[in-house]
């Protein structure tokens, strides 16, 4: 007999559960098959490509990311989670207002197929939230973006445009950087 748990969480601001589920169920499966939330993408199934990245909010540590394809519901039980569906402002009919990052990705034509985009948006969101607490030197923005997003795989090779979009939002958002830029950035997008 398969071991089961009573799963509860807060997902995109809404309480879910308790619901009886198999203990070894992966979060991506729960989101897609039980909640009908298909924005979190199953790519490699091994936590490598990061298309399935979700945000876990911890009141003490702040926000962080995990790959939903290898993170079981048992580990996320009782946690506060954000998926790509929770990034934009939405109502019953759909998206009311995309986040600044989502708008920048559109403005920069940052993707081709878009499969990896939810993972990039979620990781870039966490990066911006961390910069609100610990701003980066203006000249180090590109390096910080690369460090935080380099684990994401884009098979369409949209990295330059993803990074440019994130850079533009960070540079334009007051309080995320310190100092003045002393070097010019070439925009390849």
C-alpha angles and dihedrals in degrees: 000000000000116000113243137195138197102247124203130165143148108249119187090341096310126108113239124193157303087226128161109244140160107274093228095052112129118231094239089058092049093049094048104034102033103029100028091232105145100170093093102080127216106219120152098358089221103083093252107106096045095215086129096054115147130180123245114198118209117186091215103037100030125228126334138167134244133181105250093205093069100026112094125217090241090067091046095046110131094007132126112244136184124199129186087271088064097052099074123056107257141180132188091288098049140264114010099173127005117218119259089256093052090050091049091051089054094045092050094044084233098175143042108193094010095216094125095039098096091057092048092048093050095047092045089049090055090046091054092047090052091049090056087065098033112024119205127228108267091238092054098055096102093048092050092048091050092049093050099042103033093097091064117096121214111185091194090056097238094150097116092054094042091051093045091052092050091046092052093051093047093048092047096046112088116237099022096096136038130209128015127294109254097179131057120239119219111223108217093181 
